[in-house]
Structure formats: structure tokens, C-alpha cells
């Protein structure tokens, strides 16, 4: 996670308004404040803000202001199913030059532009954003200026790394890989523990071993410059126990074809939800 250069927001006229301060929106807000964005430049629109969000009012954060004033950036972090009802209120905040950043899953740029107007960036974060270790993939509408893209990049980096793509159609695959991906990793820990119990371990020990193994391996992958393939091979001695397990996991019906099918199913559902 990197802090924005102080000049990035220098030419931003108006405030940064966050619509929806749930887990993901709240994580972004916390990251902005940690990066040094002044609280009095921020406003939150949320019908039921948490106690943590409400407490930030003492630092100058505006919560559900009657008049937000000029809005330079509107960040949409509401639940997608709530967006149609919220859109008229939000559209009233958007001028033609307002940067609109959406982290709502499955809502394409065309719908965002029609509902809210402004200059639209569509982004897909994932849940590790809650601890500043997420990855967000973003795509900008053609009308977004380079300075606005830099502002969007800085705001999105508050929760981790950012990747930009040029083809919005790839967002379905992005959703299937990184958006939904944490659930696949959690399932691995869950099923590894269950397999440990089947092998004779107590549920408590199996759960601890699986959890720490998945977490530690992820951290090693994060810190290492080696590829995941090389790291896997480094653990695998020819003819050893790991090789015996990998013969199953990498054999017919193993990880590769199973994950390919899973990602394809998630991408297909993402396309369906966008209609």
C-alpha cells in the first residue's frame, strides 16, 4: 500500500464523498485518513453509519450532510441491489466533471454513466482490502482525464495494490479470479482441515495447522520474488510425501481443471448479473 503524492489532490476541487460505509467502503475511508487525506475533505452518505464511522465526525468527517457542497469525487460503495433506489439522490451530487468511482460488483460503466453521470471509473476490489492487502482492478471510461485517473489510483491504493485494464469486458474474469478468489483460498483452508481430521488429527489441531499453513504460504508468496511454480517445486522432493499428494492434486480432475471450471462459472454469473 502506497501513499499518494501530496500533489495528486492539489487540483481536486470539492470534497470526496463516500456513498456506503460498509466493510469495503469503511476500509477505504480508513485508508484515506491513514494516507493523510484531511477528514474535513471527506463526507459519508450512509443511512446507518457504524459507531466507528460516527466517531470520526470529531475529526471533521461530515456524515450525511444536508448540503455536501461541491463534490470532486463520488465513490460508490453501496450494495448493487440498493443502487437503483440510491441513484437519484447520488446523481444530484454529480456535475459533468465529477469523478465517479464505483466498487459495486457487476454494474457496468454504461449503467453507471446513465444513472449518475460524471466521469466514471469502475473498480473491483477484494476482501483483503480490509487489512490493506487487497488488490483492485480498475477500468476508466473514455472521458476520464489522466489527472482524474491518478486521483482514482491514489484513492484505490488505500486498500492495497491496483491494476488497470483497458477492456471492461475483462472485468468478469477479474471478478472470477481476484474478486471471488479469497473464497477459494478460505475453502482450501477449510477442506485441508477437514482432510486432516480424516487423517486422524483433532478438529482443533487440524484447523490451526491448515489456517497457519495457508496464511504463512500466502505471506511467503507475497514476500518472495520467486514464482508460485518455483515455490511449489522447492517444497517438493522427488518421490516424497508432497510429490505423492501433488500426483493427486495435479492429476485428472485435480486443481487445474477444477479451478478453470470454477472461474468460468463465476465469470458467467458476473456477465449475467451485469445485464
N, C-alpha and C positions, 0 to 999 in steps of 0.2 A: 504494500500500500504506500503510495507516494503522496506528498503534499503538493498542492498546486502552487505554481509560481505566483508570487503576490500580484503580478501584473495581469494575470488572467482575468480577474474580476474587475479590473480598473475601469474598463469601458462598458461595464454592465449597468444599464440604467434600470432602476427599480429593484424590487425585492425578489427573493427566491421563495416561492410558495410551494409547500408540500401538501398535496391533496391525498390524505390517507397516511396515518402514522401508526400502522400496524407493525408487525415484526420487521418486514423489509424496509418500509418507509422509516420506521424508528431507527433502524441500523444506519440508514443513510444519513439521517439527521444527526445522530451521534458522531458519525464520521466527519461530517461537515464542521461541526463545532470543534472536534479534535484537531482538524486541519487549520483552525484559526479563522473560519468564517464567522463574522460578528453576529451574535444572536439577534441583534435588532435589524439585521438584514433579512431575517428569516421569518416566515409565517407558516402556520399549520392550519389546515382545514380538516377537521375530523369530528364527527358527531359525538364520539365518546372517547376523547383522548385519555391515555393511561395516566396514572399518577406520576410516572417518571416524566412524561411529556409536560404535564401540567406544572411540575416543579420547575421546569426550565423557563417559565414565564418570569421568574425572579431575575433571570439573567437578560431579559429583554425580548425573549421569543414571544411573538404575537400568536395567540391561539384563537381561531375562529373570529378574526377581526371583522367588524361590521363593514369597514372600508379598507381593504388591503392596500389601496393606493396603486401606483404604477407597478405592474408585475413584469420583471425582466425574464424570469424563468418560472414555468409551472411544471412541477414534477408530479406525474400521475402515478400514485401507488395504491389506488383503490382496488378493491376486488373487481375483476372484469364483469361479473354479473351485476354489480352495483353501478357500473359506469353509465349505462343509458339514463338512469334516473339522475345521476350527479352531473351529467354533461351540460345541461342548460345553465346551471349555476357556475360551472367552471368556464364555460365559453364566455361569460360576461367578464371574465378576468383577462381574456386574451386579446391582445392587439395583433395586427398583421405581422409585426416584427417580433412578437414574443416567442421565445424558445420554449417549446413544449417537449418534455422528456417523459416518455411512458415506459414503465416497467411492468405493465399489465400483460400477462401471458395471452397469446392468441388474438390480440387486437392489432390488425394491420394498419400501416400508415394511412391508407386511404380512408379508413373509418375514423381514425384519429383526426385527420385533417377536416373531414366533413363535420365531425361532432364539436371540435374545439377551435379549429383554425390554427393560425400561427405557423411557426417553423418547427417541424416535427422530427424528433429523434426517437426511434423505437429501440428499446433495450431489453435484454433478457439476463437478469442476474440469477444466482442460485443461492441456496440457503447458507452455505458457509460465509456469506456476506455478514451474517450476524456476529461473526468473530473477526471480521476484517480479512478473511481469507477466501472470499468468493471470487468468481470470475464472471464478468459481464460481457456479453456480446452486443454490439450496437450497430445500427444502420441509420443513416441520415437521409431525409428526404432531399430532393434535388435543390430545394430553395434554402437549405441551411448553409449559412456562411461559414467560412473557415474559423472565424473568431468564436462563433456560436458552437461549433463542433469542439473547439478547445475547451470551452466552458463546460459542455456536456461531459467531455472526457474527464475533466478535473472533478466534477461532481460525482460521476460514477465510480471513480477510483477511490472514493471514500470507503468503499467496502471491499477493495481488492484490486485485481488486475482487470484490464479492459482490452477487448479485441474488437476491431472494426471490420465489418464486411460491406461490400458494395451492392450485393444482390439480396434483397429482402426475402426472396424465396428460400434462401438458406436458413432462415430463422426456424423453420420447422425441424430441420436436422439439428440445429443448435439447441433447441428446446429438448429434443430427444437425448442428446449427449450430455450437455452440461446442466441444463435446467432440471431435468429429471434425474440426472446421473447420481446425485447424492443418495437417492433412494436405493439405487442399485448397490452402492457401497455399503449402506446400512444393512441391506438384505444379506450381503456377503458375511458381515459380522454376525448377523442373526443365525444364518444357516451353518456357519462354521462352528458356532457354539452348540447348535443342535447336533451337529455331527460329532463334536467332542463328547457330548453326553452319550451318544450311541456307542462311542468307543470306550465308555466306562468312567468318564470324568463326572464329577458332581456338577449340577447346573450352575452353581455359583462360580466354581473354578473355570469351567468351560467358557462362561460369559466373560469373565475377566481376561482370560487368555485371548479369546477372539477379539474383544474390544481393543485391548492394548496392541495386539499384533496388527490389526487393520490401521489403528491410529499411528503407530510407530512406522509402519511401512509407508503410509501416506506422507509422513513428515520426511522420511528418508528420500522418497521420490521428489518431494518439494525442494530439498536442500541439495540433492546430488545433481551434477551436470551429466550424469550417465543416463542413457535412455532406459525406459521401463524394460525393454527386452534385455539389455545388458544386466540390469539389476536382477532380473529373474534368473538369468543364466548364472550369475555369481552365486546364487543360493543353491543351485542345482548341481550336485555331484553325480557324475555318470554312474548309473546303477544303484544310486542311493534312494533314500526314502522320499525325497522331494521329487525325484525323477519318476518314481512309481506313481505318485499322486498326479503329476502332470501328464502322465500317459493317459489317465482318465479324463482330466480336465481339458486336455488339448486333443483328445481323440474324437471320433464321430459323435455328434450330439453334444459336444462339450461347450466350453465358453464361447469360442468364436462364432459358430452358427447360432447359438442361443442368444448372444448379445446382438448379433446382426438382426435377428428376428425381433428382439425386444425394441431396439432403436427404431426399426422400420415401423413397428406398431405405434410407438409414441409419436413419430413424425406424422404418420397417417392421421392420428387423432388430433394433432395440432392443426393440420390442414382442415379437418372437419370443423373444429371449433372456430376457425377464422372466417367461416362462411356466414 
